[in-house]
Amino acid sequence: MANFLNFRPLTVKDLASTRFVSVTLEGLWDSLRRLRELEKDLLRMTGLSEGSVVAVLFGELVVEGTATSKEDKFDYKRRGFQAGAFYAFGLSLCLDKDVEFAQVEAAKWKLEDEGGFELVSLAKNDSEGNRINLRLDQRLANLFFQHGIPTLQTKRYETLEELLSDYSRHLSKKDSVEGVVINVKGGRDGGQLRALKWKGFEESYNGQRIKEVQKAVKVLREVGFAGAASALLSVAECCPRYNILAGLSRRLEEAYLSARSKFPLVTDDAEAERDKKDMRLIKSYAGKISAEMVEADGKEGDEEQDERFAKECPAFALLAARRELMEWRKERKRKLEEEECN
């Protein structure tokens, strides 16, 4: 991703002599040159004065290949995305700190109600100056097009289920598309903007990302969006790394619960040894549990996976025991406070 503004006089020669990964920055020149005229357009729309605002363009500088391969496996060239070219997908108006917040709010309102921009938000910062952020919607894409700034294709959806179902077909296929960015406007006041990246087959899953996916699927099901949950999960399950790590997570959880049933609970130890420091208690308990997890585990026949399981057991047991003890202490404190009130 590249973000830039015209902070000093640059020439096309300056950019051509500077390399980023596999390409020069010469492809930024046209967008940089046209940004000034676009900024003037936005000043006219908002009523803000020249000199009080700096426009910052957000976008992607396309390099050779992808993040994981030197080959053009997503067919960017055939689809019109050239290596070395810059494609804008957002813009910020950075205001001088002397501009009153009422003026900033009025400018945002004009962009939405009169300008027709749907994805506008405010970033308040009294010490450095406020920002008005515009995420890519059809109105901003049209503005980029009018000024000759290359941009990306946008598609508007009325429901989350419609969006997830549509893109899950593409993201589930190897080397089809790398991912999509979902711009969502919501929050209690309807003014919060979020940009959510959704990658498919190429996603580099780790334990935390798996938990996030599983939590999102659970929440979607609980609020009645079963179709959206299925679409999200189907994309995750097409990724080999997700399945490996999700399987490891289930295996660790089952082994922990089995080992835990053979020992006193960590909360029992805490009750019996009140003078013992929590961390020392947790480490002692987790050490016994993790040893039992490895000892009792039925090997799956995959040496690499078995080694990884044994390696992860101590950390998993430590975190699980710590969580149990913290929850127990919290509940115990709540009961004691209730008793005092009564």
BELTA-V271674 format. One record per helix or strand of 3 or more residues. SS is the DSSP state (~ for helix, > for strand). FROM is the first residue (numbers start at 1). TO is the last residue. If there is no record, write none. Layout:
ss=<SS:SS>
from=<FROM:FROM>
to=<TO:TO>
//
This chain:
ss=<>:~:~:>:>:~:>:>:~:~:>:>:~:~:~:~:~:~>
from=<2:12:25:53:86:101:120:131:138:160:179:192:207:226:240:266:278:303>
to=<4:16:46:61:95:114:123:135:146:171:186:199:222:237:260:272:296:341>
//
